[in-house]
Amino acid sequence: MAKDILFDDYLTEQLKAPEFKVGFDAEYAKIESAVALVNKCECCT
């Protein structure tokens, strides 16, 4: 039987790997920008 693991725990473990963290941070910045644009568009309509 597979052991259940919380996503936050999994992510914390993955972020210990430098290559993963660099990629994650870059993609997270893109997502933050996209969300900010969507929020701005919703406010103006």
N, C-alpha and C positions, 0 to 999 in steps of 0.2 A: 504494500500500500504506500502511495506517495505521501510524503510529509507536506502538510499545508504550510505555506509561508505567506506572510503579508507582503503586498507589493512594496510598501515603504521599506521594509526590512531588506527585500531583494535589491531595491534601488540603492539603498545605503551601501550594501555590499559591493554592488557593481561600480559605484562611484569611487571606490578605493583604487580602481585600476586607472592609472593616469590617462591612457589613450581613450578609454570610455568616457571619462570625465570631460576631456577636451571636446569630444564630439557632442556629448550631452549638453554642455554649456552653450555650444554654438547653435545647436538646434533649438534649445530653450529660448535663446535670445530671439530667434526668428518667430517662434510662437508668440512670445510676448509682444512683439511688434505687430503681428497680425491681429491679435486680440485687441490691442490698443486702437488699430484702425477700424475694426468692426464696431467697437464701442463708440468711437467718434462718429461713425456714420449713423448709428442708431440714434444718437443724441440730436443729430441735425435734421432728421426726417420727421 
